[in-house]
Amino acid sequence: MKAHHFAQLVGLSALWGASFLFLRIASPLLGPLVLAGGRVGLAALTLSVIMRVLNHRWPWQHWRELLVLGLLSVVVPFLLYAWAALRLPAGYSALLNTTAVLFGTLSSAWFKEDTLTGRKLLGCLCGFVGVGLIVRLGPVQPDAPTLLAALACIGAAACYGLSTPLMKRATAHMQPLAIAAGIHVISLVLVLPGAALAWSQARFTPVALGVLLVLGVITSGLAYWAHLRIIRHVSPVAAMSPVFLIPVFGVTWGHLVLGEVVSSGIFAGGALVLLATALVTGFNPLRRSGVEDPIP
């Protein structure tokens, strides 16, 4: 992986790490249905405007493929994570989100979009251990709603993992911007009825609207476009490497914004997460540009 792709993945990790904090803030105010609907709507609007400005063509001839991608990468994860945010701390959700790499590694090998190597499996293991050290799991009562919320996070992560190799395939015959815009427009059609039904129960406070704006325009619309541009040039497993870095930034944003205490585990865990990202992506800062990584 080239250095600029690695840097872009780290930047996406910072954005998506903050998204769990934003979900925790906005979901109790807006409700999962309205939050997901507003997030998808703002992303669809943002990407549609960019499509218009850049004069890109809509890929509606591939609507079935876009429908599947929309369900797996937008509709189901957005709804599940928004619902889980009502019951789980942001750290729990960020930690459980790392299982997307495991699901993605296995599905990429299944779809023959990537190879399953010992280095990548070792990277997954290091990443899981690292996030376990970083995220301080508080005393949450293991009751039925908590377990269901945890399963919802794992289900959302599984959808992300499964969708990544399919995204890689889609970039072979569609432009990244067209894919991002298409899946969000189709997803909006699917989530809009639920959002409309729950609209009257939502509390549109200034904080909720501000968080929703960031989630929709930046972490969904622009970030999805950027991620698809990276997927064109790297393997699906490498494209999922931000998942390991997300808890690092989630803890950092929590410390800076909410004043949460940073434990010593973040240093050891952060080192393991960085090692995991290097193993999964194959990025080596000491390797000369253009030289392939000799490690299988």
PyMOL commands that set and color helices and strands:
alter all, ss='L'
color gray80, all
select helices_A, chain A and resi 3-30+32-54+60-84+90-97+99-110+118-134+144-170+176-201+206-231+236-239+242-258+265-281
alter helices_A, ss='H'
color red, helices_A
deselect
rebuild
show_as cartoon
